[in-house]
Amino acid sequence: MKRKIGTAVLLMVSILIINVDGTYAKTSKNLLKNPGFESSDFSMWKYKGTGMDKLDYYTEDPVGIWNKKDDCHSGNYTFHFWSTYKHHFKLEQTISKKKLNKNKTYKASVYIQGDEVGADAEIYLYVIADGKKYVSGMVELDGWQDWKKLTIDNIRCKKGNVKIGIYVDHAADGWGMIDDFYFGQE
């Protein structure tokens, strides 16, 4: 009997998160594939920008998947960017409409850290759903391990696929890491 109760309590704790104010909130499943780049299959991520045609592990290209735990928000891998020249790119993933519930609202987020991106840098999270583009606020990067969370709430997906991505336009010698994308129900 004690074992059954313990199992039930453990299950409930794994399903619920306690908010700071003591209330409970259900966690929502992340609908993205490989959101933290921990799997070696990056085919679901589409990179559009200068420097490379296909997302891969970091070598000397301006972007790539980086394996340095201290540079990650979580896990062992992160998306890394750095370039000696002014550089811009998008990193996106499409979510099939089959995974979406048209009666629900969704939220999106991603973590980013970096520096030296320039005063006129443009860095934001975006979601395209039902022909509407949702955009987070711009973010300023101010250093290593100073993670910023970009978020978008109240996303409606009544028909069609959804695209989530991050846009980065930075100055020469700008660098950063992007990790832990999320897209799920509110």
N, C-alpha and C positions, 0 to 999 in steps of 0.2 A: 504494500500500500504506500509506504514512504517513497519507494522508487517511482511509482506512478505520479505522485504529487510533485516530486522533485523534477521529473521529466516535464510535466505540464508547466511548472514555474519557469524552467529553463526555456521552453518553447515560447512562452509569453514574453519573456525578457528579450529574446532574440527577435521578436516581431515588433515590439514597442520600444520607443525611445522616450526617455524622460526629458522634457524641456527644462530649461533653466528655472522657469517659474513653478515647476513641480507638476505641470499638466502632462498628459501623455499624447504622443503623436505617432500615428502609424508611419512606418517607413514605406516608401514607394519604390517599386522595382525600377532600376535604371534600364532604359530601353536601348541604350547604346551598346555596341559591341566593342570590346577592348578599349574601354574609356580611359584607362590609365596606362596603356601601351605595354602591359605586362606580358601579353602573348606575342609570339614572333610573327603572327599573321596581322599585317597592317593593311590588307587589301580593302577593308571597309572605309579607310580614311583616304580622302582625296586631297592631295596637295596641289595648290595652284599658285605658282609664283616663279621666281628666278632661282636658279641654282641646281634644280634636279627635276626629274620627270616623275619619279616614283618614290614614295616614302620608304626609307630603309634605316638601318642602324647608322649612327653618326660616324663619318670619316672626316673629311676636310670640307665637305659641302656646307653651304650656309645653314642647312637644317638637317635634322635626323633624330633618330631615337637614341637617347643617351643612357648609358648604364652606369650611373653614379648615385648611390643611395642618398648621399648628403644633398644632392641637387633635386631630389624628388619630393613632391608633396606627400605621397605615400608610395609604398612598394619600392621597386628597384629600378624602374625605367621611367623616363619622362621625354617629352618632345623638346628638343634643344634647338635654339636658333642663335646665330652669331654671323656677322659678316663685316668685312673691311670696307664695304661700300653700302650706300643707301639701299635698302632692301624692303620689299613688301611681299606678303603672301597671305593666302587663305588656307585653312585646314578644316575640312568639312566631312560630315558623315550624313547619309540619308537614312531615315527611318521609314520603313514600309507602313503604309496606311493600315495594313492588316494587324499591326501591333497596337494601333491607336483606338481609343474609345471616343467617338465624336461627342458624347455627352459629358466629357470630363475636360477640365482645364489642366494645363501642364506647366512645369517650370524647368528651367535650364540653368546650368552653372558650369564654371570651369575655374581652375586656379592657375595663376601666373605669377612669376617672379622674374626680376631682371634689372638692368640698369643701362645707362648710357644710350638710351634709345632716342634722345634728342627732344628738344622743347616742342617741336611740331609733330611728334609721333602720334599715330592713330592706332589705338588698340582697343578692340571691343569684341564682345560675344554677340552672335546674331542667330536668329531662327527664322526660317521662311516656312510659313504654313498658310495654306489656302490663299496664296498669292500675296500675303501680307508679310512684310519684313519687320520683325521685332528686334530691337537693338538695345543692348545694355548701355550703361554710361561708359564714357571713356575712362581709362585707368592710367595712372602714372606709376611707373616702376621706379623704386628707389633702393634696390640693393638685394644682395644675395640672401636667400631664405626669408625675405620679407614678402610672403605670399599674399596676393590680392585675390579675392573671390569676385568674379563677375557673375551676375545673376539676371535672369529675366523671369518674371512671373506672369500669370494670367494669359497663357498662350492657348489659343483655341485652334483645334484641328478637326474641322467638320468633314473635310474631303481631301483626298490626295495624300501624298507622302510629305514628310517634314524633313527639312535640311537644317542641321545645326552646325555652326562653325565659329571660328575665331579669325578676325582680320588683324594683321599686324603690319604696320608701315613704320620703319625705324631708320634712324640715322646710321651712318658708317660707324662701325665698332659697337653698335648696340647688340645686346645679348639678352637671352632669357630662357626660361623653361616653362612649359605648359603641361598641366597634369590634371587628372581626375575630372574629365568631362562628366556631366550628368544631364539626363533628360527623363523626366518621369511625371506622374500625376501629382497634382497639388493635394 
